[in-house]
Amino acid sequence: MKVLEKQIPKQFLEMNRKALELGAELVKDAKVC
């Protein structure tokens, strides 16, 4: 896994993390509605 992590750009990881955070917020909003 460490080798794969080195091959993945940090920018991609940051974008993926932000996407997960946005998804979590959307799920919270959906539950509230």
C-alpha positions in Angstrom: 0.0 0.0 0.0 2.8 2.4 0.8 4.1 2.1 -2.8 0.7 3.0 -4.2 0.4 5.9 -1.8 3.7 7.3 -3.1 2.4 7.1 -6.7 -0.8 8.9 -5.9 -0.4 12.7 -6.1 -1.1 14.6 -2.9 -3.5 16.9 -4.8 -5.6 14.0 -5.8 -5.8 12.8 -2.2 -6.8 16.3 -1.1 -9.5 16.5 -3.7 -10.8 13.1 -2.7 -10.9 14.1 1.0 -12.8 17.3 0.1 -15.2 15.3 -2.0 -15.9 12.9 0.9 -16.5 15.9 3.2 -18.9 17.5 0.8 -20.7 14.1 0.4 -21.0 13.8 4.2 -22.5 17.3 4.3 -25.0 16.4 1.6 -26.0 13.3 3.5 -26.6 15.4 6.7 -28.7 17.9 4.7 -30.7 15.0 3.2 -31.4 13.5 6.7 -32.5 16.9 8.0 -34.9 17.3 5.1 
